[in-house]
Amino acid sequence: MFFERPEAGLHAMLLSIRFDHSTSQHNLAEFKELVYSAGYVPEAVQATQRHAPDPRTGIGSGKLEAVRSEMDALDLKLLIVDGELSTSQQFKLETVVGRRVLTRTELILTIFEQRAQTREGKLQVELALLRHAQSRIVGGWSHLDRQRGGFNMRGAGELQSSIDKGLIHGRIHSVEKRLQKVVDHRERHRKRRRLNAVPTVGLVGYTNAGKSTLFNALTAAEVYADDRLFATLDPTTRQLSLPNNGAVLLSDTVGFIRDLPMSLVAAFKATLEEVAQADLLLHVIDASAPDAERIMKDVDSILTEIGAGEIPRVQVLNKIDQGLHISLECTPGVHVSATQHIGFAALFAEISARLRNQTQTFEVQLPPDAGKLRAWLYGLGGVQAESYNEEGKATLCVKLSDESVSRLRVTPGVSLQAVTSSN
């Protein structure tokens, strides 16, 4: 890591900054959750609204003095800003208050660094850290003068001043090459799934909406789930059997949050592509959250940003056992409780109905020696009936995607006919 992360457990002053052009309002509850998730203790909170950022420190002189005075009185060693500052603003603010200053991006990067478990997750976090560090290398900034050692670094004590932007650029290039192998591997798997016509369903939603808990409940998996922000970073895919609709692949991935740092969006491209390539998305929403409507809009914006805005979507109102917030009473969606296993039958039915619109039922006739092709059709999970004639030819009634139909049409000895709804 190219900035020395303050030690865990420090008590901190929180400062929320909003400007007239800001797209979001103060959200101190979420801000505190982020701070707790990073391992710090929010001791005091201040908020400020300005027409525009102060060019020197981002905040006005009056608010700056109030922050410094309260930090002195409480003997706080860390200032965490819910907003972004330029390199010079952050340096000047740190100089004036005489304490370390973390921006929102650095706070989220700290959480991601702690949560990453797999090789892919660690590579993606390292890339985000490197890109952030590349924009923050300035001479004379005390907490950049040394490095404690992070992902694939040389260890504590290495002088930061000896690592110039050229070297960081080289390390970025190295990590990107390793991540490209991950992207290529995922793409091979996606091509195989498309060839086998196995639908993919992606779980998306705001962090801490209960995606991983729902994933575990639906698939009997053991993905780590906790009541904290960004408990899950690494994507996981499991098979899910739907009544009367065969098997699908269900993927759980990293949660979203407002103002998600662009360095993280870019670094987690391989993970987010799983979302962008899905056949259907389940947007998991905390139905008990008082700000659920705002959260839904934030998720919609991020999905559009990563190229997944046009993918068919089912809204899943989770945590229904905790009550439905009044703002969501008219919101369409499936009501579930991942912890109490409520509403799963309705969810399965909705998934099946949505995917059924992407497939068509055919009668497929196979020659007697087409055992492998028959096994492939059964592997798709959509076979509804099978019969044989006197010559040993098999006729299967099966739901097929356009890609599967194209494959069968050019297979020697195979004939197929669409089954109309009147049949």
C-alpha positions in Angstrom: 0.0 0.0 0.0 1.5 3.4 -1.0 0.0 5.4 1.9 0.6 4.4 5.5 -2.8 3.2 6.8 -3.6 4.5 10.3 -3.6 1.7 12.8 -6.9 0.1 13.6 -8.9 1.1 16.6 -8.1 4.8 16.4 -10.8 7.2 17.5 -11.6 9.6 14.7 -13.4 12.8 13.8 -15.7 12.4 10.9 -16.3 15.3 8.5 -19.0 15.1 5.9 -18.6 17.7 3.0 -21.3 18.5 0.5 -21.4 21.2 -2.2 -24.2 22.8 -4.2 -23.3 20.6 -7.1 -23.2 17.3 -5.0 -25.4 14.5 -6.3 -26.0 13.1 -2.8 -27.0 14.5 0.6 -25.2 13.9 3.9 -25.6 10.3 5.0 -24.0 10.2 8.4 -25.3 6.8 9.4 -23.7 5.2 6.3 -20.5 7.2 6.8 -20.2 5.8 10.4 -20.8 2.3 9.1 -17.9 2.7 6.7 -15.7 3.9 9.4 -16.6 1.0 11.7 -16.1 -1.4 8.9 -12.5 -0.1 8.3 -11.7 -0.7 12.0 -11.9 2.9 13.3 -14.1 4.4 16.0 -16.2 7.5 15.1 -15.9 9.7 18.2 -17.3 13.0 16.8 -19.1 14.1 13.6 -19.3 17.4 11.8 -21.0 18.3 8.5 -20.6 21.3 6.2 -22.4 22.5 3.1 -20.6 24.9 0.8 -21.2 26.5 -2.6 -17.9 25.2 -3.9 -14.7 23.6 -2.4 -12.2 25.9 -0.7 -9.2 25.8 -3.1 -6.8 25.3 -0.1 -8.4 22.8 2.2 -11.8 22.0 0.7 -13.6 23.6 3.6 -13.9 27.1 4.9 -11.7 28.6 7.6 -14.5 28.7 10.2 -15.3 25.0 9.8 -11.6 24.2 9.7 -11.1 25.9 13.1 -14.1 24.1 14.6 -12.8 20.7 13.5 -9.3 21.4 14.8 -10.6 22.7 18.2 -12.8 19.6 18.7 -10.1 17.2 17.7 -7.7 19.0 20.2 -10.3 18.8 23.0 -11.0 15.1 22.4 -7.4 14.3 21.6 -8.4 12.6 18.3 -5.6 11.5 16.0 -7.5 10.9 12.8 -9.8 12.9 10.5 -11.9 11.0 8.0 -13.6 13.1 5.3 -16.7 11.8 3.5 -15.8 13.4 0.2 -12.9 13.8 -2.1 -10.0 16.2 -1.9 -7.3 17.1 -4.3 -3.8 16.0 -3.3 -2.9 19.6 -2.4 -6.1 20.1 -0.4 -5.6 16.9 1.6 -1.9 17.8 2.3 -2.9 21.3 3.4 -5.8 20.1 5.6 -3.4 17.5 7.2 -0.8 20.2 7.9 -3.4 22.6 9.5 -5.0 20.0 11.8 -1.8 18.2 12.5 -3.3 14.8 12.0 -3.7 12.1 9.4 -6.6 12.7 7.0 -8.3 9.9 5.1 -10.6 10.6 2.2 -13.7 8.6 1.3 -11.8 6.7 -1.4 -9.0 5.8 1.0 -11.5 4.7 3.6 -13.2 2.3 1.1 -9.8 1.1 -0.2 -8.8 0.3 3.4 -12.0 -1.9 3.8 -11.4 -3.6 0.4 -7.8 -4.4 1.4 -9.0 -6.0 4.6 -11.7 -8.0 2.9 -9.9 -9.4 -0.1 -9.3 -13.2 0.3 -8.8 -14.7 -3.2 -5.9 -14.1 -5.5 -8.2 -12.3 -7.9 -9.6 -10.1 -5.2 -6.2 -9.2 -3.9 -5.0 -8.4 -7.4 -7.9 -6.1 -8.0 -7.5 -4.3 -4.7 -3.8 -3.9 -5.4 -4.5 -2.4 -8.8 -6.9 0.1 -7.2 -4.3 1.0 -4.5 -1.6 1.5 -7.1 -3.7 3.7 -9.3 -4.7 5.8 -6.2 -1.0 6.0 -5.2 0.0 7.1 -8.7 -2.2 10.2 -8.3 -1.0 10.9 -4.7 2.8 10.9 -5.0 4.0 14.3 -3.9 7.3 15.3 -2.3 7.4 16.1 1.4 4.1 14.5 2.4 5.0 12.8 5.7 2.8 9.7 5.4 4.0 9.0 1.9 7.6 9.0 3.0 7.5 5.4 4.1 5.7 2.3 3.4 4.6 -0.5 5.7 4.4 -3.1 3.0 1.2 -4.3 1.3 0.3 -6.6 -1.5 3.4 -7.9 -3.2 5.5 -5.0 -1.8 9.0 -5.3 -0.5 8.2 -4.8 3.1 8.3 -2.3 5.9 10.9 0.5 5.7 11.2 0.9 2.0 11.4 4.6 1.3 8.4 5.9 -0.7 10.6 8.6 -2.2 12.5 5.9 -4.1 9.4 4.7 -5.8 8.6 7.1 -8.6 5.6 7.2 -10.9 7.5 5.3 -13.5 8.0 2.3 -11.2 4.4 2.5 -10.1 3.3 2.5 -13.7 5.4 -0.6 -14.2 3.8 -2.4 -11.3 0.3 -1.4 -12.6 1.2 -2.9 -16.0 2.3 -6.1 -14.2 -0.9 -6.4 -12.2 -3.0 -5.6 -15.2 -1.3 -8.5 -17.1 -2.1 -10.9 -14.3 -5.6 -9.7 -14.1 -6.0 -10.1 -17.9 -5.4 -13.8 -17.4 -8.3 -13.8 -14.9 -10.5 -12.0 -17.5 -9.5 -14.5 -20.2 -10.3 -17.4 -17.9 -13.7 -16.0 -17.0 -14.4 -15.4 -20.7 -13.6 -19.0 -21.5 -16.1 -20.1 -18.8 -18.7 -17.8 -20.2 -18.3 -19.2 -23.7 -18.7 -22.7 -22.3 -21.8 -21.7 -20.5 -23.2 -20.0 -23.6 -22.4 -23.1 -25.6 -24.2 -25.3 -23.1 -27.0 -22.7 -22.9 -27.0 -22.5 -19.1 -28.6 -19.2 -18.1 -26.7 -17.0 -15.6 -28.5 -15.0 -12.9 -26.5 -12.3 -11.1 -27.2 -11.0 -7.6 -26.7 -7.2 -7.4 -27.5 -4.6 -4.9 -26.3 -2.1 -2.3 -23.7 -3.4 0.2 -25.3 -5.0 3.2 -28.6 -5.6 1.5 -28.3 -9.4 2.3 -27.1 -10.7 -1.1 -24.7 -13.3 0.3 -27.2 -14.4 2.9 -29.8 -14.9 0.1 -27.2 -16.6 -2.1 -26.3 -19.1 0.7 -30.0 -19.8 1.4 -30.8 -20.4 -2.2 -27.8 -22.6 -3.1 -26.8 -24.1 0.3 -23.4 -22.5 -0.2 -21.2 -21.2 2.6 -20.2 -17.8 1.3 -19.1 -15.5 4.1 -22.0 -13.2 5.1 -22.0 -10.6 7.9 -24.0 -7.6 8.9 -21.4 -5.1 7.8 -20.5 -3.2 4.6 -18.5 -5.1 1.9 -18.5 -8.4 3.7 -18.3 -10.0 0.3 -15.7 -9.0 -2.3 -14.9 -12.1 -4.2 -17.5 -13.4 -6.7 -18.9 -16.9 -6.2 -21.0 -18.9 -8.6 -23.2 -22.0 -7.8 -25.8 -24.0 -9.6 -29.4 -23.4 -8.7 -32.1 -25.8 -9.6 -35.5 -24.2 -10.5 -38.7 -26.2 -10.3 -39.9 -27.0 -13.9 -37.1 -24.9 -15.4 -33.9 -26.8 -15.0 -30.6 -25.4 -13.7 -29.2 -21.9 -13.8 -26.0 -20.5 -12.5 -26.4 -18.0 -9.7 -23.5 -15.5 -9.0 -22.9 -13.4 -5.9 -20.6 -10.5 -6.2 -19.4 -7.3 -4.5 -22.0 -4.9 -3.3 -22.4 -1.3 -4.5 -22.3 2.0 -2.7 -22.9 5.6 -3.7 -19.9 7.4 -5.1 -18.1 4.2 -5.6 -14.5 5.2 -6.3 -13.7 5.0 -10.0 -10.4 3.3 -9.3 -12.3 0.5 -7.7 -14.8 0.3 -10.6 -11.9 0.0 -13.0 -9.9 -2.4 -10.9 -12.9 -4.7 -10.4 -13.7 -4.9 -14.1 -13.3 -8.7 -14.2 -15.7 -9.1 -11.3 -18.3 -6.6 -12.6 -18.2 -8.2 -16.1 -20.0 -11.2 -14.5 -22.9 -8.8 -13.8 -22.8 -7.2 -17.2 -22.8 -10.6 -19.0 -25.7 -12.1 -16.9 -29.0 -13.2 -18.5 -31.0 -11.9 -15.6 -30.2 -9.8 -12.5 -31.8 -10.1 -9.1 -31.6 -6.6 -7.5 -31.6 -7.3 -3.8 -33.0 -4.5 -1.7 -33.1 -4.1 2.0 -36.9 -3.6 2.3 -36.6 -2.3 5.9 -34.2 0.5 5.0 -35.6 4.1 5.4 -33.6 5.3 2.4 -34.3 2.3 0.2 -35.6 4.5 -2.7 -32.4 6.5 -2.8 -30.4 3.3 -2.7 -32.3 1.8 -5.6 -31.5 4.8 -7.7 -27.8 4.6 -6.8 -27.7 0.9 -7.8 -29.5 1.7 -11.1 -26.9 4.4 -11.8 -24.0 2.0 -11.2 -25.5 -0.8 -13.3 -25.8 1.7 -16.2 -22.2 2.8 -15.6 -20.8 -0.8 -15.9 -22.9 -1.6 -19.0 -25.6 -3.7 -17.2 -28.4 -1.2 -17.3 -30.4 -3.0 -20.1 -30.2 -6.5 -18.6 -33.7 -7.8 -17.5 -34.1 -7.3 -13.7 -36.2 -8.7 -10.9 -36.5 -6.5 -7.7 -36.1 -8.7 -4.6 -37.3 -7.0 -1.5 -35.3 -8.7 1.2 -35.5 -8.6 5.0 -39.3 -8.6 4.8 -39.4 -10.2 8.3 -38.1 -6.8 9.6 -41.0 -5.0 8.0 -41.6 -3.2 4.7 -40.7 0.5 4.8 -43.7 2.7 3.9 -41.8 4.1 0.9 -41.7 0.7 -0.8 -45.4 -0.3 -0.3 -46.1 0.3 -4.0 -42.8 -0.9 -5.3 -43.1 -4.0 -7.6 -41.0 -7.0 -6.6 -40.8 -10.3 -4.9 -40.9 -10.2 -1.1 -38.4 -12.5 0.6 -36.5 -13.0 3.8 -33.2 -14.7 3.3 -32.8 -15.5 7.0 -36.3 -16.9 7.4 -36.6 -18.6 4.0 -39.7 -16.7 3.2 -40.9 -16.1 -0.4 -38.5 -18.5 -2.1 -41.3 -20.2 -4.1 -42.4 -16.9 -5.5 -38.8 -15.9 -6.3 -38.2 -19.2 -8.2 -41.4 -18.7 -10.1 -40.5 -15.2 -11.1 -37.0 -16.2 -12.2 -38.4 -19.1 -14.2 -41.0 -16.8 -15.9 -38.4 -14.3 -16.9 -36.0 -16.9 -18.2 -38.8 -18.7 -20.0 -39.3 -15.6 -22.1 -35.7 -16.0 -23.3 -36.2 -19.6 -24.5 -38.6 -21.6 -26.7 -39.9 -25.2 -26.5 -38.9 -27.5 -29.3 -39.4 -31.2 -30.2 -36.0 -32.5 -31.0 -35.6 -35.8 -32.8 -32.2 -37.6 -32.3 -30.8 -40.6 -34.1 -30.1 -43.8 -32.0 -26.4 -43.2 -31.8 -26.7 -39.6 -30.5 -26.1 -40.5 -26.8 -23.7 -37.6 -26.2 -26.1 -35.1 -27.8 -28.9 -36.5 -25.6 -26.8 -36.1 -22.5 -26.0 -32.5 -23.5 -29.7 -31.7 -23.9 -30.4 -33.1 -20.4 -27.5 -31.1 -19.1 -29.3 -27.9 -20.2 -31.9 -28.7 -17.6 -34.9 -28.0 -19.8 -36.0 -31.4 -21.0 -39.8 -31.8 -20.3 -40.5 -35.2 -21.9 -38.9 -38.0 -23.9 -40.2 -40.8 -26.1 -38.8 -43.4 -28.6 -40.1 -44.8 -31.9 -39.7 -48.3 -33.3 -36.4 -47.3 -35.0 -34.9 -46.3 -31.7 -35.0 -42.6 -32.5 -35.6 -40.3 -29.4 -37.9 -37.3 -29.4 -37.3 -34.9 -26.6 -39.5 -31.9 -25.7 -37.0 -29.4 -24.4 -36.6 -25.6 -23.8 -33.8 -24.1 -25.9 -32.1 -20.8 -26.3 -31.4 -19.3 -29.7 -27.8 -20.4 -29.5 -28.7 -24.0 -28.8 -31.2 -24.0 -31.6 -28.5 -22.7 -34.0 -26.2 -25.5 -32.9 -28.8 -28.2 -33.4 -29.9 -27.0 -36.8 -26.4 -27.7 -38.2 -26.0 -31.1 -36.5 -26.4 -34.0 -38.9 -29.3 -36.4 -38.3 -31.1 -34.0 -35.9 -34.5 -32.5 -36.7 -36.4 -30.0 -34.5 -39.8 -28.3 -34.6 -41.0 -25.5 -32.5 -43.9 -26.3 -30.1 -46.6 -23.6 -30.2 -48.5 -22.6 -27.1 -51.6 -24.3 -28.4 -49.9 -27.6 -28.2 
